Structures are given as structure tokens and as C-alpha cells.
Amino acid sequence: MDWAQGFIWQGNGLTARGITADGTRCEAALTDLCRAGLPTPKVDYRRRDVVDFARWKRTDAAPYLRALGIGAPDQDVDQHEVFVAPISRYFTCVVPALAWHRAFFRPKRHVLSLFYGPQPLDRYSFLEPTDDGPRVHLTEAWARTAAFKRFGEFELPVAWMRLYPSASQMAHSVHRHAFDGRLGIDLPLGSARLSLGGIRHHRTLWVTELEVLEVIPGEEPIEASALLSDTLYFRAGARVTTNLRGRETWKPFEVPAHPDRTINLTDHEWCEVAPLFERAKGSPRRYDLRYCLDCVFEKVHSGRPWPSFEFNDGVNKGALQQIQRRMQMDGTLEKVLAVLRTSRA
């Protein structure tokens, strides 16, 4: 299926209906919409922009289909919503609703199909009251794997959709549209930094790939939580900034020191942070991770250049830089620093 046109009822549930590139009608299960239902041309243009959700307006899907080379039969009723927004004074982006679904409801392979049914958030998560406000718990087995635990950003979309009124309405609007046969979404209040990829024709980008990197809510949450901040990071690597030459750089951070001004991890601290670096069985680490963390933190705290360090056998500057980069990209670094701030306060 190259274009999902909406939903039909079959038996006791919904089935996606759509067409192939040559206009042949077809159907697909809801679980297939994580990979089917949108054109898959070779992306020839990508850009990142911060865009207010209020700027996205619904538009006719026909120009999008023509631009992507999809021939829909004239008599077909297309109920797939498409949104258009001016990204700059001279540039416009067009995004179908299914691209928004895949960007918001992650990991899409596990949860996307749930949002076409009632009460999707309750089917895989719940809020636990704590002294620091509500905390999100994901109940499915995939959320308890070691690979998942390294990417805490999966919890933030759920917290956002549960604790911000317009985001909650957005999550539930998908089922309401699906019940009426539409593939649609009601966008929330606020703005987002987006990664947009697709086919560029003149001053229009016809988007086939969309990622939400971070969201800046435009409203107050229903209840304060330690999970929430002014900016909610949705994607590992969203903390990356870009310098004037377009190269990725890293936001600076500070490492709290012990009262005696030393930096190295204590045995107690290592016991607390080690579970954050769990790996799948059968993949032993090449380096002593505790030693590598001590080196990275000493470098950041002292400000000394890497050439001034002497490393143990088997460890080099490139390995330490890679570890630091990965920790900052997947959010592990912030969790480690939170442990150190608490133990060294």
C-alpha cells in the first residue's frame, strides 16, 4: 500500500484501505501502517525547523499524490488528511496525517496501531503518583528490554500526552477520526523542532519522513512532574545543536565533584549508574566502562585537552569521545549526572 485513504469496518474491527502507486485498491491491517500507507521515494531533501503547530492547516491531498506520482481513481473518496505550513517566507512543507502518527506515537512498531482504538494510552502505560509528581510506567514487555532502557525519550511522549490537555486531545482524536473512516489528527498547542525529509519541487517539500525531535508545550500541564521541562526531548540526539558551519556540536555540561574535589566514581555511585548501561547478553564490552566514565568526567571537569591524558592499555581518545557522544545522544548522560548530583550534594 503506497497511500492509505482511510478505514473501513471489517468484522469487529477497523482495516486500513488504500491504493498502490498505479491506483490499484488494496487493504492492510492496522499493524502494517507503521511501514505501509505512505510513498517511499528516495528522499532528495532534508531540513530541520522549529514550527508552531498552529501554522499547520488542512489542505487537499490531490497535489501531494500528484507530486509523489500516485494515481488515485477519480471515484475514490480520500479521507487521509494532509497538512500544509509555511516554514519560511519562501518555503512550504506538506505533511500527511500518517507521518504525524508515526512521529508522535513511538515506538511505532509497538504502539501505533493502538491509537486507532479507544483509550490507547491506558493500554500500555499508567501514571504513578510520587513525591516529585506523576511518573510514567510502560507496561508492555518491549519497554523492559535493555535496549529500550537506554532511550528514556520514549517515556516523554507518553507523559506529554497524559499531562498536557491539548496533547491528550490529540492522542484521542486519532481514534475519533478512525471511527469515522478518516486518517487524521488534531494537532496540539505549542511548537516542535522537526526533521523533515521528502521530495522537493521548487519551493515546496512533499514530506514522506517526519521526526519530532523536541516539543515546546504551549500550555501548562495538568499536574507538575519531574519528567517535564520547558522543552521535551522526543528523540535521542535531539540535544544536539548545530554550529554555523552545520556541524553537530554538543551542549556543555558540568560534572559535580566530591567535597574533596575529586571526580572519580565511588563504588556506591557505580552500583547506581551501572544498570543504565545494560547490554544484551553475548555482547561483552571492549573497554572498562567505569574507567572510561572517570576519564570523561575528569576531562570535562578539569578542562584539560585530551593529549595531556595518559590512558590504560586498550583505551584511547577516540573510544572516550565515542562513549561521551553516545551518552549525550541517548540521554544516559543526564541520568548519570542526576545520580551524581544526588550523591555528592
Contacts in CASP RR format, 6 or more apart in sequence:
PFRMAT RR
TARGET T0000
AUTHOR 0000-0000-0000
METHOD contacts of the structure
MODEL  1
MDWAQGFIWQGNGLTARGITADGTRCEAALTDLCRAGLPTPKVDYRRRDV
VDFARWKRTDAAPYLRALGIGAPDQDVDQHEVFVAPISRYFTCVVPALAW
HRAFFRPKRHVLSLFYGPQPLDRYSFLEPTDDGPRVHLTEAWARTAAFKR
FGEFELPVAWMRLYPSASQMAHSVHRHAFDGRLGIDLPLGSARLSLGGIR
HHRTLWVTELEVLEVIPGEEPIEASALLSDTLYFRAGARVTTNLRGRETW
KPFEVPAHPDRTINLTDHEWCEVAPLFERAKGSPRRYDLRYCLDCVFEKV
HSGRPWPSFEFNDGVNKGALQQIQRRMQMDGTLEKVLAVLRTSRA
1 16 0 8 1.000
1 18 0 8 1.000
1 19 0 8 1.000
1 20 0 8 1.000
1 26 0 8 1.000
1 27 0 8 1.000
1 28 0 8 1.000
1 32 0 8 1.000
1 36 0 8 1.000
1 37 0 8 1.000
2 19 0 8 1.000
2 20 0 8 1.000
2 21 0 8 1.000
2 36 0 8 1.000
2 37 0 8 1.000
2 38 0 8 1.000
2 39 0 8 1.000
2 40 0 8 1.000
2 70 0 8 1.000
3 18 0 8 1.000
3 19 0 8 1.000
3 37 0 8 1.000
3 38 0 8 1.000
3 39 0 8 1.000
3 65 0 8 1.000
3 70 0 8 1.000
3 72 0 8 1.000
3 80 0 8 1.000
4 16 0 8 1.000
4 17 0 8 1.000
4 18 0 8 1.000
4 28 0 8 1.000
4 33 0 8 1.000
4 36 0 8 1.000
4 37 0 8 1.000
4 38 0 8 1.000
4 80 0 8 1.000
4 98 0 8 1.000
4 183 0 8 1.000
5 17 0 8 1.000
5 18 0 8 1.000
5 19 0 8 1.000
5 72 0 8 1.000
5 76 0 8 1.000
5 77 0 8 1.000
5 78 0 8 1.000
5 79 0 8 1.000
5 80 0 8 1.000
5 183 0 8 1.000
6 16 0 8 1.000
6 17 0 8 1.000
6 18 0 8 1.000
6 78 0 8 1.000
6 79 0 8 1.000
6 80 0 8 1.000
6 181 0 8 1.000
6 182 0 8 1.000
6 183 0 8 1.000
7 14 0 8 1.000
7 15 0 8 1.000
7 16 0 8 1.000
7 17 0 8 1.000
7 79 0 8 1.000
7 116 0 8 1.000
7 178 0 8 1.000
7 181 0 8 1.000
7 182 0 8 1.000
7 183 0 8 1.000
8 14 0 8 1.000
8 15 0 8 1.000
8 17 0 8 1.000
8 27 0 8 1.000
8 181 0 8 1.000
9 15 0 8 1.000
10 27 0 8 1.000
14 30 0 8 1.000
14 116 0 8 1.000
14 117 0 8 1.000
14 178 0 8 1.000
14 181 0 8 1.000
15 27 0 8 1.000
15 28 0 8 1.000
15 29 0 8 1.000
15 30 0 8 1.000
16 27 0 8 1.000
16 28 0 8 1.000
16 29 0 8 1.000
16 30 0 8 1.000
16 32 0 8 1.000
16 33 0 8 1.000
16 36 0 8 1.000
16 37 0 8 1.000
16 183 0 8 1.000
17 25 0 8 1.000
17 26 0 8 1.000
17 27 0 8 1.000
18 25 0 8 1.000
18 26 0 8 1.000
18 27 0 8 1.000
18 28 0 8 1.000
18 37 0 8 1.000
19 25 0 8 1.000
19 26 0 8 1.000
19 70 0 8 1.000
19 71 0 8 1.000
19 72 0 8 1.000
19 73 0 8 1.000
19 76 0 8 1.000
20 26 0 8 1.000
21 39 0 8 1.000
21 69 0 8 1.000
21 70 0 8 1.000
21 71 0 8 1.000
22 71 0 8 1.000
23 70 0 8 1.000
23 71 0 8 1.000
23 72 0 8 1.000
23 73 0 8 1.000
25 73 0 8 1.000
25 76 0 8 1.000
28 36 0 8 1.000
28 37 0 8 1.000
29 113 0 8 1.000
30 112 0 8 1.000
30 113 0 8 1.000
30 116 0 8 1.000
31 112 0 8 1.000
31 113 0 8 1.000
33 98 0 8 1.000
33 101 0 8 1.000
33 112 0 8 1.000
33 113 0 8 1.000
34 102 0 8 1.000
34 108 0 8 1.000
34 109 0 8 1.000
34 112 0 8 1.000
34 113 0 8 1.000
37 98 0 8 1.000
38 96 0 8 1.000
38 98 0 8 1.000
38 99 0 8 1.000
38 208 0 8 1.000
39 68 0 8 1.000
39 69 0 8 1.000
39 70 0 8 1.000
39 208 0 8 1.000
40 208 0 8 1.000
41 68 0 8 1.000
41 198 0 8 1.000
41 199 0 8 1.000
41 208 0 8 1.000
43 197 0 8 1.000
43 198 0 8 1.000
43 199 0 8 1.000
43 208 0 8 1.000
43 209 0 8 1.000
44 198 0 8 1.000
44 199 0 8 1.000
44 200 0 8 1.000
45 197 0 8 1.000
45 198 0 8 1.000
45 199 0 8 1.000
45 200 0 8 1.000
45 205 0 8 1.000
46 195 0 8 1.000
46 196 0 8 1.000
46 197 0 8 1.000
46 198 0 8 1.000
47 87 0 8 1.000
47 195 0 8 1.000
47 196 0 8 1.000
47 197 0 8 1.000
47 205 0 8 1.000
48 193 0 8 1.000
48 194 0 8 1.000
48 195 0 8 1.000
48 196 0 8 1.000
48 213 0 8 1.000
48 242 0 8 1.000
49 87 0 8 1.000
49 88 0 8 1.000
49 93 0 8 1.000
49 193 0 8 1.000
49 194 0 8 1.000
49 196 0 8 1.000
50 191 0 8 1.000
50 192 0 8 1.000
50 193 0 8 1.000
50 194 0 8 1.000
50 216 0 8 1.000
51 85 0 8 1.000
51 87 0 8 1.000
51 93 0 8 1.000
51 191 0 8 1.000
51 192 0 8 1.000
51 194 0 8 1.000
52 190 0 8 1.000
52 191 0 8 1.000
53 187 0 8 1.000
53 188 0 8 1.000
53 189 0 8 1.000
53 190 0 8 1.000
53 191 0 8 1.000
53 192 0 8 1.000
54 187 0 8 1.000
54 189 0 8 1.000
54 190 0 8 1.000
55 85 0 8 1.000
55 86 0 8 1.000
56 83 0 8 1.000
56 84 0 8 1.000
56 85 0 8 1.000
56 95 0 8 1.000
56 187 0 8 1.000
57 83 0 8 1.000
57 84 0 8 1.000
57 85 0 8 1.000
58 81 0 8 1.000
58 82 0 8 1.000
58 83 0 8 1.000
58 84 0 8 1.000
59 82 0 8 1.000
59 83 0 8 1.000
59 84 0 8 1.000
59 94 0 8 1.000
60 82 0 8 1.000
61 78 0 8 1.000
61 80 0 8 1.000
61 81 0 8 1.000
61 82 0 8 1.000
61 96 0 8 1.000
62 72 0 8 1.000
62 78 0 8 1.000
63 94 0 8 1.000
64 82 0 8 1.000
64 94 0 8 1.000
64 96 0 8 1.000
64 206 0 8 1.000
65 71 0 8 1.000
65 72 0 8 1.000
65 78 0 8 1.000
67 94 0 8 1.000
67 199 0 8 1.000
67 201 0 8 1.000
67 204 0 8 1.000
67 206 0 8 1.000
68 199 0 8 1.000
68 206 0 8 1.000
68 208 0 8 1.000
72 78 0 8 1.000
79 181 0 8 1.000
79 182 0 8 1.000
79 183 0 8 1.000
80 96 0 8 1.000
80 97 0 8 1.000
80 98 0 8 1.000
80 182 0 8 1.000
80 183 0 8 1.000
80 184 0 8 1.000
81 96 0 8 1.000
81 97 0 8 1.000
81 177 0 8 1.000
81 182 0 8 1.000
81 183 0 8 1.000
81 184 0 8 1.000
81 185 0 8 1.000
82 94 0 8 1.000
82 95 0 8 1.000
82 96 0 8 1.000
82 97 0 8 1.000
83 94 0 8 1.000
83 95 0 8 1.000
83 96 0 8 1.000
83 97 0 8 1.000
83 100 0 8 1.000
83 187 0 8 1.000
84 92 0 8 1.000
84 93 0 8 1.000
84 94 0 8 1.000
84 95 0 8 1.000
85 92 0 8 1.000
85 93 0 8 1.000
85 95 0 8 1.000
86 92 0 8 1.000
87 93 0 8 1.000
87 205 0 8 1.000
90 203 0 8 1.000
91 203 0 8 1.000
91 204 0 8 1.000
91 205 0 8 1.000
92 203 0 8 1.000
92 204 0 8 1.000
92 205 0 8 1.000
93 196 0 8 1.000
93 204 0 8 1.000
93 205 0 8 1.000
93 207 0 8 1.000
94 204 0 8 1.000
94 205 0 8 1.000
94 206 0 8 1.000
94 207 0 8 1.000
95 196 0 8 1.000
95 207 0 8 1.000
95 210 0 8 1.000
96 183 0 8 1.000
96 207 0 8 1.000
97 177 0 8 1.000
97 183 0 8 1.000
97 184 0 8 1.000
97 185 0 8 1.000
98 183 0 8 1.000
99 207 0 8 1.000
99 208 0 8 1.000
99 209 0 8 1.000
99 210 0 8 1.000
100 185 0 8 1.000
100 187 0 8 1.000
100 210 0 8 1.000
101 108 0 8 1.000
101 112 0 8 1.000
101 115 0 8 1.000
101 174 0 8 1.000
101 183 0 8 1.000
101 184 0 8 1.000
101 185 0 8 1.000
102 108 0 8 1.000
102 112 0 8 1.000
102 210 0 8 1.000
103 194 0 8 1.000
103 210 0 8 1.000
103 211 0 8 1.000
103 212 0 8 1.000
104 157 0 8 1.000
104 161 0 8 1.000
104 170 0 8 1.000
104 171 0 8 1.000
104 185 0 8 1.000
104 212 0 8 1.000
105 111 0 8 1.000
105 112 0 8 1.000
105 114 0 8 1.000
105 115 0 8 1.000
105 120 0 8 1.000
105 157 0 8 1.000
105 171 0 8 1.000
105 174 0 8 1.000
106 154 0 8 1.000
106 157 0 8 1.000
106 234 0 8 1.000
107 142 0 8 1.000
107 154 0 8 1.000
110 124 0 8 1.000
110 140 0 8 1.000
110 142 0 8 1.000
111 120 0 8 1.000
111 124 0 8 1.000
114 120 0 8 1.000
114 123 0 8 1.000
114 124 0 8 1.000
115 171 0 8 1.000
115 174 0 8 1.000
115 175 0 8 1.000
116 174 0 8 1.000
116 175 0 8 1.000
116 178 0 8 1.000
117 175 0 8 1.000
117 178 0 8 1.000
118 175 0 8 1.000
119 172 0 8 1.000
120 171 0 8 1.000
120 172 0 8 1.000
120 174 0 8 1.000
120 175 0 8 1.000
121 158 0 8 1.000
121 161 0 8 1.000
121 162 0 8 1.000
121 171 0 8 1.000
124 138 0 8 1.000
124 139 0 8 1.000
124 140 0 8 1.000
124 143 0 8 1.000
125 136 0 8 1.000
125 137 0 8 1.000
125 138 0 8 1.000
125 139 0 8 1.000
125 158 0 8 1.000
125 162 0 8 1.000
126 136 0 8 1.000
126 137 0 8 1.000
126 139 0 8 1.000
127 134 0 8 1.000
127 135 0 8 1.000
127 136 0 8 1.000
127 137 0 8 1.000
127 162 0 8 1.000
128 134 0 8 1.000
128 135 0 8 1.000
128 136 0 8 1.000
128 137 0 8 1.000
130 226 0 8 1.000
132 225 0 8 1.000
132 226 0 8 1.000
133 223 0 8 1.000
133 224 0 8 1.000
133 225 0 8 1.000
133 226 0 8 1.000
134 159 0 8 1.000
134 162 0 8 1.000
134 163 0 8 1.000
134 223 0 8 1.000
134 225 0 8 1.000
134 227 0 8 1.000
135 225 0 8 1.000
135 226 0 8 1.000
135 227 0 8 1.000
136 155 0 8 1.000
136 158 0 8 1.000
136 159 0 8 1.000
136 162 0 8 1.000
136 227 0 8 1.000
138 154 0 8 1.000
138 155 0 8 1.000
138 158 0 8 1.000
142 148 0 8 1.000
143 154 0 8 1.000
146 278 0 8 1.000
146 279 0 8 1.000
146 280 0 8 1.000
147 280 0 8 1.000
148 154 0 8 1.000
149 275 0 8 1.000
149 276 0 8 1.000
149 278 0 8 1.000
150 276 0 8 1.000
150 277 0 8 1.000
150 278 0 8 1.000
150 330 0 8 1.000
150 331 0 8 1.000
150 332 0 8 1.000
151 236 0 8 1.000
151 330 0 8 1.000
151 331 0 8 1.000
152 330 0 8 1.000
152 331 0 8 1.000
153 233 0 8 1.000
153 234 0 8 1.000
153 235 0 8 1.000
153 236 0 8 1.000
153 238 0 8 1.000
153 331 0 8 1.000
155 227 0 8 1.000
156 227 0 8 1.000
156 232 0 8 1.000
156 233 0 8 1.000
156 234 0 8 1.000
157 232 0 8 1.000
157 234 0 8 1.000
159 225 0 8 1.000
159 227 0 8 1.000
159 228 0 8 1.000
159 232 0 8 1.000
160 167 0 8 1.000
160 215 0 8 1.000
160 217 0 8 1.000
160 228 0 8 1.000
160 232 0 8 1.000
161 167 0 8 1.000
161 168 0 8 1.000
161 170 0 8 1.000
161 171 0 8 1.000
162 168 0 8 1.000
163 221 0 8 1.000
163 222 0 8 1.000
163 223 0 8 1.000
163 225 0 8 1.000
163 228 0 8 1.000
164 188 0 8 1.000
164 189 0 8 1.000
164 217 0 8 1.000
164 219 0 8 1.000
164 221 0 8 1.000
164 222 0 8 1.000
165 219 0 8 1.000
165 222 0 8 1.000
166 188 0 8 1.000
166 189 0 8 1.000
166 190 0 8 1.000
166 218 0 8 1.000
166 219 0 8 1.000
167 188 0 8 1.000
167 217 0 8 1.000
169 186 0 8 1.000
169 188 0 8 1.000
170 185 0 8 1.000
170 186 0 8 1.000
170 187 0 8 1.000
170 188 0 8 1.000
173 184 0 8 1.000
173 185 0 8 1.000
173 186 0 8 1.000
174 184 0 8 1.000
174 185 0 8 1.000
177 183 0 8 1.000
177 184 0 8 1.000
177 185 0 8 1.000
178 184 0 8 1.000
188 217 0 8 1.000
189 217 0 8 1.000
189 218 0 8 1.000
189 219 0 8 1.000
190 215 0 8 1.000
190 216 0 8 1.000
190 217 0 8 1.000
190 218 0 8 1.000
190 219 0 8 1.000
191 215 0 8 1.000
191 216 0 8 1.000
191 218 0 8 1.000
192 212 0 8 1.000
192 213 0 8 1.000
192 214 0 8 1.000
192 215 0 8 1.000
192 216 0 8 1.000
193 212 0 8 1.000
193 213 0 8 1.000
193 214 0 8 1.000
193 216 0 8 1.000
193 238 0 8 1.000
194 210 0 8 1.000
194 211 0 8 1.000
194 212 0 8 1.000
194 213 0 8 1.000
195 209 0 8 1.000
195 210 0 8 1.000
195 211 0 8 1.000
195 213 0 8 1.000
195 235 0 8 1.000
196 205 0 8 1.000
196 207 0 8 1.000
196 209 0 8 1.000
196 210 0 8 1.000
197 205 0 8 1.000
197 207 0 8 1.000
197 208 0 8 1.000
197 209 0 8 1.000
197 210 0 8 1.000
198 205 0 8 1.000
198 206 0 8 1.000
198 207 0 8 1.000
198 208 0 8 1.000
198 209 0 8 1.000
199 205 0 8 1.000
199 206 0 8 1.000
199 208 0 8 1.000
200 206 0 8 1.000
211 235 0 8 1.000
212 234 0 8 1.000
212 235 0 8 1.000
213 233 0 8 1.000
213 234 0 8 1.000
213 235 0 8 1.000
213 237 0 8 1.000
213 238 0 8 1.000
214 231 0 8 1.000
214 232 0 8 1.000
214 233 0 8 1.000
214 234 0 8 1.000
214 235 0 8 1.000
214 238 0 8 1.000
215 231 0 8 1.000
215 232 0 8 1.000
215 234 0 8 1.000
216 230 0 8 1.000
216 231 0 8 1.000
216 232 0 8 1.000
217 230 0 8 1.000
217 232 0 8 1.000
221 228 0 8 1.000
233 239 0 8 1.000
233 331 0 8 1.000
236 329 0 8 1.000
236 330 0 8 1.000
236 331 0 8 1.000
237 328 0 8 1.000
237 329 0 8 1.000
237 330 0 8 1.000
239 250 0 8 1.000
239 251 0 8 1.000
239 328 0 8 1.000
239 329 0 8 1.000
239 331 0 8 1.000
240 248 0 8 1.000
240 249 0 8 1.000
240 250 0 8 1.000
240 328 0 8 1.000
240 329 0 8 1.000
241 248 0 8 1.000
241 249 0 8 1.000
241 250 0 8 1.000
241 251 0 8 1.000
242 248 0 8 1.000
242 249 0 8 1.000
243 249 0 8 1.000
250 324 0 8 1.000
250 325 0 8 1.000
250 328 0 8 1.000
251 328 0 8 1.000
253 300 0 8 1.000
253 328 0 8 1.000
253 333 0 8 1.000
253 337 0 8 1.000
254 300 0 8 1.000
254 301 0 8 1.000
255 263 0 8 1.000
255 297 0 8 1.000
255 300 0 8 1.000
255 301 0 8 1.000
255 337 0 8 1.000
255 340 0 8 1.000
256 337 0 8 1.000
256 340 0 8 1.000
256 341 0 8 1.000
256 344 0 8 1.000
256 345 0 8 1.000
257 263 0 8 1.000
257 301 0 8 1.000
257 344 0 8 1.000
258 266 0 8 1.000
258 344 0 8 1.000
259 344 0 8 1.000
263 294 0 8 1.000
263 297 0 8 1.000
263 298 0 8 1.000
263 301 0 8 1.000
264 294 0 8 1.000
264 297 0 8 1.000
264 298 0 8 1.000
265 273 0 8 1.000
265 290 0 8 1.000
265 293 0 8 1.000
265 294 0 8 1.000
265 297 0 8 1.000
266 343 0 8 1.000
268 343 0 8 1.000
269 339 0 8 1.000
269 340 0 8 1.000
269 343 0 8 1.000
270 290 0 8 1.000
272 339 0 8 1.000
272 343 0 8 1.000
273 293 0 8 1.000
273 335 0 8 1.000
273 336 0 8 1.000
273 339 0 8 1.000
274 289 0 8 1.000
274 290 0 8 1.000
276 332 0 8 1.000
276 335 0 8 1.000
276 336 0 8 1.000
277 289 0 8 1.000
277 332 0 8 1.000
279 285 0 8 1.000
286 319 0 8 1.000
287 314 0 8 1.000
287 315 0 8 1.000
287 319 0 8 1.000
287 323 0 8 1.000
288 312 0 8 1.000
288 315 0 8 1.000
289 323 0 8 1.000
291 312 0 8 1.000
291 315 0 8 1.000
292 315 0 8 1.000
292 319 0 8 1.000
292 320 0 8 1.000
292 323 0 8 1.000
293 323 0 8 1.000
293 336 0 8 1.000
295 309 0 8 1.000
295 311 0 8 1.000
295 315 0 8 1.000
295 320 0 8 1.000
296 320 0 8 1.000
296 323 0 8 1.000
296 324 0 8 1.000
298 304 0 8 1.000
298 309 0 8 1.000
299 306 0 8 1.000
299 309 0 8 1.000
299 320 0 8 1.000
306 317 0 8 1.000
306 320 0 8 1.000
306 321 0 8 1.000
307 317 0 8 1.000
309 317 0 8 1.000
311 317 0 8 1.000
311 320 0 8 1.000
324 333 0 8 1.000
326 332 0 8 1.000
327 333 0 8 1.000
327 336 0 8 1.000
END
